Amino acid sequence: MKLAFVIYSLGRGGAERVVSILSRELAKSHRVDLITFDGDVAYEYGGTHINLALSSRKGLIGKSLNIVRRTLALRGLFARREYDRIYAFMESAYLPAILTGYPVIASVRNNPDRYSALLTRYLLPKAQKVVAVSDQISEMLNARYGLENVVTIPNPVDFESIDRLLEKEQGTTKGRLVAMGRLHPQKGFDLLISAYARSKWARKKRLVIFGDGPMRSELEKLREEEGLEEWVELPGAIDNPYPHLQAADLFILSSRYEGFPNVVVEALACGTPVLAADCPTGPREIIRHGENGFLVEPGKVESLVEGMNELAGDTLKLKQMAQTARESVSHLDVRRTAEKWIDL
């Protein structure tokens, strides 16, 4: 089959990583094109990369031109390449892709209430199918927006790639709490630093938050106010996070909202238990409370403190959850997930 993946870029991000994983798997038996509007590439991919060089412009006129230029470019490309499946990831890609008039499978990666209700209500019904990354998102799209063309396919895990990258880096510091993601209000790292400061882990185990983003200065200031400069690390984004995930005592997701948090699945695939805010959407579909991790009420420092304290002195519970972590996400193996995309 001839497959097209349309996404803004292959730069750092959850959707970009999913496209990377799926393209590598599907390129083993299909012809795959990765079509982007920006040439940034942060991940390995399978197939052919076609960069249309139509990066974002600012302002109302610029954004309108973005849509027109991208729609025309995609329409011409779709006509020439004659794809059997066209997958478009996120609004910046599925908006112009659907407007071409070709059958498009649109992938919704995040909580739809956080994005354009007009696009969701009036554009997505025109898609051939809509793929949601969690059952909660599917239910929201159906109940709140009346979409009937929705299916759920969770994000894939490439266990072979993770194991290969785990072997590449040895000697990672053990015995830390780890969090990871864009330094953005969505991720709730401000809540996490405040919770860590009040928890039994404080000044006993280091908290390391990997990632870059607009909240860096704010988080650094909060760290200083809490007197935790030596205990909370903000090392930035890294290319190979898996040894750090595997070496952690606990991975913590403090997000205010999500779509389907890839990093939780990746932490579990590395055999690390997870403490996760039960935010909309995704964590409760990954975490089996008390088995592979803990769920706590989202958006509250007190809830994070309570969950962290419950696990702080329970070495046996952490060990038991670590033992079940990898098996608990085995059903998300990329080979199984890729088949679901082909069968759409």
Buried (B, 14 or more C-beta within 10 A) or exposed (E): EEBBBBBBBBBBBBBBBBBBBBBBBBBEEBBBBBBBBBEBBBBEBBBEBBBBEBBEEEEEEEEEEBEEBBBBBBBEBBEEBEBEBBBBBBBBBBBBBBBBEBBBBBBBBBBBBEBEEEBBBEBBBBBBBBBBBBBBBBBBBBEEBEBEBBEBBBBBBBBEBBEEBBEEBEEBEEEBBBBBBBBBBBBBBBBBBBBBBBBBBBEEBBBBBBBBBEBBEEBBEBBEEBEBEEBBBBEEBEEEBBBBBBBBBBBBBBBBBBBBBBBBBBBBBBBBBBBBBBBBBBBBBBBEEEBBBBBBEBBBBEBBBBBBBBBBEEEEBBEBBBEBBBEBBEEBBBEEBBEBBEEE
